[in-house]
Amino acid sequence: MPEAVSARLQGLLAEPGAAAILSAFSEAGEEARIIGGAVRNALLGTDFADLDIATTALPRRTTEIAEGKGWKAVPTGIAHGTITIVISGKPYEVTTLREDVATDGRRAEVRFGRDFRMDAARRDFTINAMAVSADGRLHDFFDGLVDLESRRVRFIGDPGQRLREDYLRALRFLRFSASYAEGPLDPPGLEACARHREGFARLSRERIRTEVLKLIVAPRALAVMREADALGLLTDLVGLKPDLQRFAQVAAREKTPDAVTRLFALYGDQAKPAREALRLSNREFALMQALGGALQMLEAGAAPELVAYRFREALSRLPALWPAIADWPEPPVFHLKGEDLLKAGLPAGPRIGKALKAIEARWIAAGFPASRDDQLALMQAERAG
């Protein structure tokens, strides 16, 4: 094993909780290995968010070992063999080795086992199937390290079979390729995604949403999406035709990738269908609408100060969408409220709201005077008029 690879794996094994779990399972006569994304990222020299562990121990035995060490054991996915062990407040998913007995393109019925190779064979991509044991050895049954070094995302075994097990892997293929690969998409994988597109209809909107939001901010999102879109895959997966030309323009202008800005670039003209197709949150949908409203005002020739005032929540995203304005102003602040009118003697009721709108319009026409005194003077002028 190359020295650099060995050093990165040793750094992964130095993580206190993981080291403690691997040691505890060995003491109990079982074996546990760190597997999946943490291994992949450690080999790349990048950070990892989660640390997953595979073990020969059955779920009940996993719980016994954890509780014997005074750790909390939570049955977060016991039907699929997953126990979350919590050490010093940090969770570690520990899953019994398994194989798929039956799948329907969304869920799998599994059988527990003790074969690490068989467990790895049921995973999606070669770069996600590598594991490291307590002795620092890299267990790589499907040349994941070669693919990682070659910057290639490749299905394990037959891509069609992997997709029939879970059609969401088509989106994951695009997302992982956009995150970790270079060059064109792996041809057998892309061909399988196109051939099995009828299975996309089985996917939940929530799962599609999660993958799409990760895909569109990935480093090579544009190149991957263009290749997939040439076969109609994005439209089939999401149910909407993306605007990749606008996406390319926006991505080139952004300083930091932002999911909502890029969603708007792709589907801004289809905000309501996108809300349903991607299960957008109320905040995401409101921002999409705000961006659309801001662009409409700008296209109509509105002053930047007015756009900033009307769409304060969208302002940070507008430079990537409207580059004609180099320096956006700070949103003007309208200080007056209904209580100011009440104090001035206007009776409570619907007239308060109408008067406030009239004063606001006068303030806008006056060029947004900033001081409260100036705005109070506009109030007096409106009342006198």
Order of alpha helices (4+ residues) and beta strands (2+ residues): alpha-alpha-beta-alpha-beta-alpha-beta-beta-beta-beta-beta-alpha-beta-beta-alpha-alpha-alpha-alpha-alpha-alpha-alpha-alpha-alpha-alpha-alpha-alpha-alpha-alpha-alpha-alpha
